[in-house]
Amino acid sequence: MNKEVLSLIFLFQMYGQSFCRNGTRPNIVMVMSDAFDGRLTFDPGSKVVKLPYVNYLRELGTTFLNAYTNSPICCPSRAAMWSGQFVHLTQSWNNYKCLDANATTWMDLLEENGYVTKSMGKLDYTSGSHSVSNRVEAWTRDVQFLLRQEGRPVTRLVGNMSTVRIMRKDWENTDKAAQWIHQRAASSHQPFALYLGLNLPHPYKTESLGPTAGGSTFLTSPYWLKKVSSELIAVPKWLPVDAMHPVDFYSTFTKNCSGVFTVEEIKSIRAFYYAMCAEADAMLGQVISALRETGLLNNTVVIFTADHGEMAMEHRQFYKMSMFEGSSHVPLMIMGPGLMSGLQVNQIVSLVDLYPTVLDIAGVAAVGNLSGHSLLPLLSKARVFSKKQHPDWVLSEYHGCNVNASTYMLRSGRWKYIAYADGLTVPPQLFDVTLDKEELHNAVLKFPDVQAHLDKLLRGIVNYPEVSKHVHLYNRKAFGAWRHSVGTNYSQVIANLRWHVDWQKDAFAYERAIDKWLDGSL
């Protein structure tokens, strides 16, 4: 551990003993990265790459070992975090359809209750964003046509051992966040809440595939790559293609991962991804350093999390959009005055819990019916009573592109249960995540009683066949409205949604399949 981190630990232990020092409410700083695998925040995953500031939070704060996204894609996941509600309640179906711009967030409530608030960087929780191709692919996922929607995952090395700032936009926002902290320290004693959203370690666009390309390039420099212990990089096991679950195969194909990958390619992709995580960790460190330099660290609650994880070639996939651990397991680390240090919590939690937790820390009453529960009773050194005990399950759901059925994941105890669509037309999956950490053995036929129990529990939380029907109708209506809006340019727009060769070759057939889908013959 480097000297700066050691000095931070000493200062925090010396001064950060009370929850609200001098009777004041604590400042709250949240850093939310994009596509950060939560398993890197504790052993054994934490050993593969040097993350000094994640390690610092683990030493002096609480690490949640089983934290999950409520939807493994950017906008719906963030909508759940900002609203405190499951995505089916806010109808955040895809990256284009999320919260209304005037939705009340926990940051709004903090501001109404005397906090100075500031949000910087990637927010991405309201409707109307992301590419046309992204939304069209989500709307037409029921079309019976396989098409490679993403570029094949690749790596790209830039710069040299002195090249540190790769993701310039993130660094600019991190610099602004640090400057804002210094300004707050000099100007006011009023408590503040700061949110910083990072793009890293989300893959970069593959520029050679044109302006419509998705993020399929894992990009870093030798400086960050040196932080990775290459000998500890595991090569994930894959099921044979003919043994894959049909939804997983669809995802693998549309993500352009059904071809041949060498072991060297897979290890390279994973190494570059870990290096990108190290760069994100340094940004977290700059925020923590700014708090230390201004004397604010001892009265600030710091939260580090992510919208979702990254598959990084597990299960023959990259990106997110899956309920497998690489995609759905997120980091959640909380450090602050009056909170436990060096604690690791096994309780299963999810991003909707952050809304009531932040408000609880600030002493602000929550408004409306929330899906989440405050985590403060699990964190606080003092005895904190909660009106609602956290349940022993979490819900995640997915309704967007690269997956051809609405997906519902219930994590409870040792089990992960995944149901699809109406619960009948697509077979479910069941994994014992304690014994089958790689999630290669679907145990649904071996444990029918467990499947029946979890399906009943899931239906008690969400009527998922009805939600799936609603999403299906939304997709058809939204696509029909969009098609009408582009008029005579429709065929040209469809043909140019993606620029890679497979899309250009099959675009006409794809358009015909869409026509049949709209007509109801498919």
C-alpha positions in Angstrom: 0.0 0.0 0.0 1.5 3.4 -1.0 2.4 6.2 1.5 -0.5 8.4 0.6 -3.0 5.7 1.3 -1.3 4.9 4.6 -1.4 8.6 5.7 -5.1 8.7 4.7 -5.8 5.7 6.9 -4.0 7.3 9.9 -5.8 10.6 9.6 -9.2 8.9 9.2 -8.6 6.7 12.3 -7.4 9.7 14.2 -10.3 12.1 13.4 -13.2 10.1 12.0 -14.7 8.7 15.1 -18.1 10.3 15.4 -21.0 10.1 12.9 -21.7 13.8 12.9 -18.7 15.6 14.3 -19.5 18.7 16.3 -23.2 17.9 15.9 -23.2 18.7 12.2 -24.6 16.5 9.5 -22.0 14.7 7.4 -21.1 15.6 3.8 -21.9 12.9 1.3 -19.8 12.0 -1.7 -20.8 9.3 -4.1 -18.5 8.1 -6.9 -20.3 5.9 -9.4 -18.3 4.2 -12.1 -19.6 2.4 -15.2 -19.2 -1.3 -15.6 -17.0 -2.0 -12.6 -17.1 -5.7 -11.5 -18.0 -5.7 -7.8 -15.9 -8.9 -7.2 -12.7 -6.8 -7.6 -13.4 -5.1 -4.2 -12.7 -8.1 -2.1 -10.6 -11.3 -2.2 -9.8 -13.1 -4.3 -10.8 -10.7 -7.1 -9.0 -7.8 -5.5 -5.6 -9.5 -5.9 -5.6 -9.4 -9.7 -5.2 -5.6 -10.0 -3.8 -2.9 -7.8 -6.6 -0.7 -6.6 -5.2 1.3 -3.7 -8.2 3.5 -3.1 -10.7 0.7 -3.3 -8.4 -1.1 -0.7 -8.4 2.1 1.4 -12.2 2.1 1.5 -12.1 -1.6 2.4 -9.7 -0.9 5.3 -11.7 2.0 6.7 -15.2 1.4 5.6 -17.8 -1.3 4.9 -17.7 -3.6 1.9 -20.8 -5.3 0.7 -19.9 -8.7 -0.6 -23.2 -9.3 -2.3 -24.3 -6.0 -3.9 -26.3 -6.2 -7.2 -27.6 -3.9 -9.9 -31.3 -3.7 -10.3 -30.9 -3.8 -14.1 -27.6 -4.6 -15.8 -27.5 -1.7 -18.2 -26.6 2.0 -17.7 -29.8 4.0 -17.7 -32.3 1.7 -16.0 -29.8 0.8 -13.4 -29.1 4.5 -12.6 -32.9 5.2 -12.7 -33.3 2.6 -9.9 -30.4 4.1 -7.8 -31.7 7.7 -8.2 -35.4 6.9 -7.6 -35.1 4.1 -5.0 -37.6 2.0 -7.1 -37.4 -1.1 -9.1 -37.3 -0.5 -12.9 -40.7 -2.1 -13.5 -42.3 0.5 -11.2 -40.7 3.4 -13.1 -41.0 1.6 -16.4 -37.4 2.1 -17.2 -37.3 -0.4 -19.9 -34.1 0.4 -21.8 -31.4 3.0 -22.3 -33.9 5.3 -24.0 -36.9 4.9 -21.7 -36.1 5.7 -18.1 -37.1 8.4 -15.5 -38.9 11.6 -16.4 -36.7 14.6 -16.2 -38.7 16.0 -13.2 -38.5 12.7 -11.2 -37.6 13.3 -7.5 -34.2 11.9 -6.6 -32.5 11.6 -3.3 -30.3 14.5 -4.3 -33.4 16.7 -4.7 -34.5 15.8 -1.2 -31.1 16.6 0.2 -31.2 20.0 -1.4 -34.6 20.6 0.0 -33.3 19.8 3.4 -30.4 22.2 3.6 -27.6 20.4 1.6 -25.6 22.1 -1.0 -25.7 19.7 -3.9 -23.6 19.1 -7.0 -23.7 16.4 -9.7 -20.9 16.0 -12.2 -20.0 13.6 -15.0 -22.2 10.8 -16.2 -25.8 10.9 -14.9 -27.7 9.0 -17.5 -31.0 8.2 -15.7 -33.6 10.1 -17.7 -35.4 9.2 -20.9 -34.3 10.3 -24.4 -30.6 9.4 -24.5 -28.3 6.9 -26.3 -28.1 6.0 -29.9 -30.9 5.2 -32.4 -29.4 1.8 -33.0 -29.4 1.0 -29.3 -33.1 1.9 -28.9 -34.2 0.2 -32.2 -32.4 -3.0 -31.2 -34.2 -3.0 -27.8 -37.6 -2.4 -29.4 -37.1 -5.2 -32.0 -35.6 -7.8 -29.8 -38.6 -10.1 -30.3 -37.9 -10.2 -34.1 -37.0 -13.7 -35.1 -33.7 -12.8 -36.7 -30.1 -13.1 -35.4 -27.9 -10.2 -36.2 -24.5 -9.2 -34.8 -25.3 -5.9 -33.1 -21.9 -5.1 -31.5 -18.3 -5.1 -32.8 -16.1 -8.0 -31.8 -14.3 -7.1 -28.5 -10.8 -6.0 -29.1 -7.9 -4.4 -27.1 -5.9 -1.3 -27.9 -2.7 -0.1 -26.2 -1.9 3.6 -26.3 0.9 5.8 -25.0 3.8 4.6 -22.8 4.7 4.2 -19.2 4.2 7.9 -18.6 0.7 8.0 -20.1 -1.7 8.2 -17.2 -4.8 10.1 -18.3 -6.5 8.0 -20.9 -10.2 8.7 -20.4 -9.8 12.5 -20.6 -13.5 13.3 -20.1 -13.5 11.4 -16.8 -10.3 13.1 -15.6 -11.8 16.5 -16.5 -14.8 15.8 -14.4 -12.7 14.4 -11.6 -10.6 17.6 -11.6 -13.8 19.6 -11.5 -15.1 17.6 -8.5 -11.8 18.1 -6.6 -11.9 21.8 -7.4 -15.5 22.0 -6.2 -14.5 20.3 -2.9 -11.8 22.9 -2.3 -14.3 25.7 -3.1 -16.8 24.2 -0.6 -14.2 24.0 2.1 -13.3 27.7 1.6 -16.8 29.1 1.3 -19.3 27.4 3.6 -19.8 25.1 6.6 -23.1 24.0 5.2 -23.2 20.2 4.5 -22.8 19.2 0.9 -23.6 16.2 -1.3 -21.4 15.6 -4.4 -22.1 13.0 -7.1 -19.4 12.1 -9.6 -20.3 9.7 -12.5 -17.5 8.1 -14.4 -17.5 6.4 -17.8 -14.7 4.0 -16.9 -14.2 1.1 -17.0 -16.8 0.9 -19.7 -15.3 -0.2 -23.1 -14.6 2.6 -25.6 -16.3 2.9 -29.0 -14.5 1.0 -31.8 -13.8 3.9 -34.1 -13.1 1.7 -37.2 -16.8 0.7 -37.1 -18.0 4.2 -37.6 -20.1 6.7 -35.6 -22.9 4.2 -34.7 -20.5 1.7 -33.1 -21.0 0.5 -29.6 -18.3 0.1 -26.9 -16.2 -2.9 -27.8 -12.6 -1.6 -27.4 -10.8 -2.2 -24.2 -8.2 0.6 -24.2 -5.4 1.4 -21.8 -1.7 2.4 -21.5 1.4 0.4 -20.3 1.2 2.6 -17.1 -2.1 1.0 -16.1 -1.5 -2.4 -17.6 1.5 -2.7 -15.2 -1.0 -2.6 -12.3 -2.4 -6.0 -13.4 -1.0 -9.3 -12.1 -1.1 -11.2 -15.4 -0.3 -14.5 -13.8 -3.6 -14.2 -11.7 -5.9 -13.6 -14.7 -8.3 -16.5 -14.9 -9.5 -17.8 -18.2 -13.2 -18.4 -17.8 -14.7 -21.7 -18.6 -17.3 -21.8 -21.4 -20.2 -24.1 -22.0 -20.3 -25.7 -25.5 -22.4 -23.6 -27.8 -25.1 -26.3 -28.1 -25.4 -26.5 -24.3 -26.0 -22.8 -23.8 -29.3 -21.4 -22.6 -31.1 -20.0 -25.6 -31.2 -16.4 -24.2 -27.4 -16.6 -23.4 -26.7 -17.8 -26.9 -28.7 -14.9 -28.4 -26.6 -12.5 -26.3 -23.4 -14.2 -27.3 -24.3 -14.0 -31.0 -25.6 -10.4 -30.9 -22.5 -9.3 -29.0 -20.3 -10.8 -31.7 -18.7 -13.3 -29.4 -19.8 -16.6 -31.1 -16.6 -16.9 -33.1 -13.2 -18.3 -32.1 -11.2 -16.5 -29.4 -7.7 -17.6 -28.5 -6.7 -17.9 -24.8 -4.3 -15.0 -25.4 -7.2 -12.8 -26.8 -9.3 -13.6 -23.8 -6.6 -12.9 -21.3 -5.7 -9.7 -23.1 -9.3 -8.4 -22.9 -9.5 -9.2 -19.2 -6.1 -7.6 -18.5 -7.0 -4.4 -20.3 -10.4 -4.3 -18.5 -8.6 -4.6 -15.1 -6.2 -1.9 -16.2 -9.2 0.4 -16.9 -10.5 -0.4 -13.4 -7.2 0.8 -12.0 -7.5 4.1 -13.8 -11.0 4.5 -12.4 -9.6 3.8 -8.9 -7.1 6.6 -9.3 -10.0 9.0 -10.0 -11.7 7.8 -6.8 -8.4 8.5 -5.1 -8.2 12.1 -6.4 -11.6 12.8 -4.8 -10.6 11.2 -1.5 -7.3 13.2 -1.6 -9.2 16.4 -2.1 -11.3 15.7 1.0 -8.2 15.0 3.0 -6.4 18.1 1.8 -9.3 20.3 2.8 -9.9 18.7 6.2 -13.3 17.5 5.1 -12.6 13.8 5.0 -13.3 13.2 8.7 -16.9 14.5 8.3 -17.7 13.0 4.9 -19.4 9.8 4.0 -17.8 8.4 0.9 -19.7 5.9 -1.3 -18.2 4.0 -4.2 -20.4 1.9 -6.5 -21.2 1.2 -10.2 -24.3 0.8 -12.4 -23.4 -2.7 -13.4 -20.4 -5.0 -14.0 -18.6 -6.3 -17.1 -18.6 -9.8 -18.4 -15.0 -9.5 -19.8 -15.4 -12.8 -21.8 -17.1 -14.8 -19.0 -19.8 -17.0 -20.5 -18.5 -16.2 -24.0 -19.7 -12.5 -23.6 -18.4 -9.1 -23.0 -20.4 -6.0 -22.0 -23.3 -6.2 -19.5 -27.0 -7.1 -20.1 -26.7 -10.4 -18.2 -27.6 -11.7 -14.8 -24.4 -13.6 -14.5 -22.1 -12.4 -11.7 -19.7 -10.5 -13.9 -22.5 -8.3 -15.2 -24.9 -8.0 -12.2 -22.5 -7.9 -9.2 -21.5 -4.3 -8.4 -19.2 -2.7 -5.9 -20.7 -1.1 -2.9 -18.3 0.4 -0.3 -19.3 3.0 2.3 -16.9 4.9 4.6 -17.6 7.7 7.0 -17.6 9.1 10.5 -19.5 6.9 12.9 -19.5 4.0 10.5 -17.8 0.6 10.9 -14.3 0.2 9.6 -12.9 -3.0 8.0 -16.4 -4.6 7.9 -17.5 -7.0 5.2 -21.2 -7.6 5.0 -22.7 -10.7 3.5 -26.3 -9.3 3.4 -27.6 -9.3 -0.1 -28.3 -5.7 -1.2 -28.9 -3.7 -4.3 -28.7 -0.2 -5.7 -32.2 0.8 -4.7 -31.0 0.6 -1.1 -28.8 3.7 -1.7 -31.7 6.1 -1.8 -33.0 5.4 1.7 -29.4 4.9 3.0 -28.3 8.3 1.9 -31.4 10.0 3.3 -30.9 8.1 6.6 -27.3 9.3 6.8 -28.5 12.9 6.3 -31.4 12.6 8.7 -33.9 13.2 6.0 -37.2 11.4 5.8 -37.9 9.4 2.7 -40.9 10.2 0.5 -43.2 7.7 -1.0 -43.0 3.9 -1.3 -39.4 2.8 -1.9 -38.2 -0.5 -3.2 -35.0 -0.3 -1.2 -34.1 -0.4 2.5 -31.6 1.7 4.5 -28.3 0.0 5.0 -27.4 2.3 7.9 -28.3 -0.3 10.6 -25.7 -2.6 9.0 -23.0 0.2 9.0 -23.3 2.3 12.0 -21.2 2.0 15.1 -24.2 3.2 17.1 -27.4 1.1 17.4 -29.7 2.2 14.6 -33.2 0.9 14.5 -35.1 0.4 11.2 -38.8 0.2 10.8 -38.3 -2.2 7.8 -35.8 -5.0 8.0 -33.9 -5.7 4.8 -35.3 -8.8 3.1 -33.1 -11.7 2.3 -33.4 -11.2 -1.5 -32.8 -8.7 -4.2 -34.5 -8.3 -7.6 -32.8 -7.4 -10.9 -34.6 -7.2 -14.2 -33.6 -6.5 -17.8 -35.8 -5.5 -20.8 -33.3 -4.0 -23.3 -31.2 -4.9 -26.3 -28.9 -8.0 -26.8 -31.4 -10.1 -24.8 -34.5 -11.5 -26.5 -36.7 -11.9 -23.5 -37.5 -9.9 -20.4 -35.3 -11.3 -17.7 -35.9 -11.4 -13.9 -33.2 -12.4 -11.4 -33.9 -13.2 -7.8 -30.9 -13.6 -5.6 -31.7 -15.2 -2.2 -29.4 -17.0 0.1 -27.2 -19.4 -1.9 -29.5 -19.3 -4.9 -29.8 -17.2 -8.0 -33.0 -17.8 -9.9 -33.5 -16.4 -13.4 -37.0 -16.4 -15.0 -37.9 -15.1 -18.4 -40.8 -13.6 -20.3 -44.1 -15.2 -19.2 -42.4 -18.0 -17.2 -43.5 -20.6 -19.7 -42.1 -20.1 -23.2 -38.4 -19.7 -22.1 -36.9 -22.1 -19.6 -35.7 -20.7 -16.2 -32.2 -21.0 -14.8 -31.1 -21.8 -11.2 -27.6 -21.5 -9.9 -26.1 -22.4 -6.5 -23.6 -19.5 -6.4 -21.8 -20.8 -3.3 -20.9 -24.1 -5.0 -21.0 -23.1 -8.6 -19.3 -19.8 -8.6 -18.8 -19.9 -12.4 -22.5 -20.4 -12.9 -22.1 -23.3 -15.4 -24.6 -25.8 -14.0 -28.3 -24.9 -14.3 -29.8 -26.8 -11.3 -33.4 -26.1 -12.1 -34.2 -29.7 -12.9 -32.2 -31.0 -9.9 -34.0 -28.8 -7.4 -37.6 -28.4 -8.5 -38.8 -27.5 -5.0 -36.3 -24.7 -4.8 -37.3 -23.4 -8.2 -41.0 -23.5 -7.2 -40.3 -21.7 -4.0 -38.2 -18.9 -5.6 -40.7 -18.5 -8.5 -43.5 -18.0 -6.0 -41.4 -15.5 -4.1 -40.6 -13.7 -7.4 -44.2 -13.5 -8.4 -45.0 -12.1 -5.0 -42.6 -9.2 -5.7 -43.4 -8.6 -9.3 -46.1 -10.1 -11.6 -43.4 -10.7 -14.2 -45.6 -12.3 -16.9 -47.7 -9.1 -16.9 -44.6 -6.9 -16.9 -43.2 -8.8 -19.9 -46.5 -8.4 -21.8 -46.4 -4.6 -21.0 -42.8 -4.4 -22.3 -43.7 -6.3 -25.5 -46.6 -3.9 -26.2 -44.4 -0.9 -25.4 -41.7 -2.1 -27.8 -44.1 -2.5 -30.7 -45.7 0.8 -30.1 -42.5 2.7 -29.6 -40.9 1.2 -32.7 -44.0 1.9 -34.8 -44.0 5.5 -33.8 -40.3 5.8 -34.5 -40.7 4.1 -37.9 -43.5 6.6 -38.8 -41.3 9.5 -37.7 -38.5 8.7 -40.1 -40.9 8.3 -43.1 -39.4 7.5 -46.5 -35.9 7.4 -45.0 -36.8 4.2 -42.9 -35.0 1.7 -45.1 -31.8 3.8 -45.3 -31.8 4.4 -41.5 -32.2 0.7 -40.8 -29.4 -0.2 -43.2 -27.1 2.3 -41.4 -27.8 1.5 -37.8 -24.5 -0.3 -37.6 -21.6 -0.1 -40.0 -19.9 -3.4 -39.6 -19.9 -5.9 -42.5 -22.4 -8.4 -41.0 -25.0 -5.7 -40.5 -24.6 -4.3 -44.0 -25.0 -7.7 -45.5 -28.1 -8.7 -43.5 -29.9 -5.4 -43.1 -32.4 -6.0 -45.9 -33.4 -9.4 -44.4 -33.6 -7.8 -41.0 -36.0 -5.2 -42.3 -38.2 -7.9 -43.8 -38.3 -9.8 -40.5 -39.3 -6.6 -38.7 -42.2 -6.2 -41.2 -43.4 -9.7 -40.4 -43.1 -9.0 -36.7 -45.2 -5.8 -36.9 -47.8 -7.6 -39.0 -48.1 -10.2 -36.3 -47.0 -13.2 -38.4 -43.9 -13.7 -36.3 
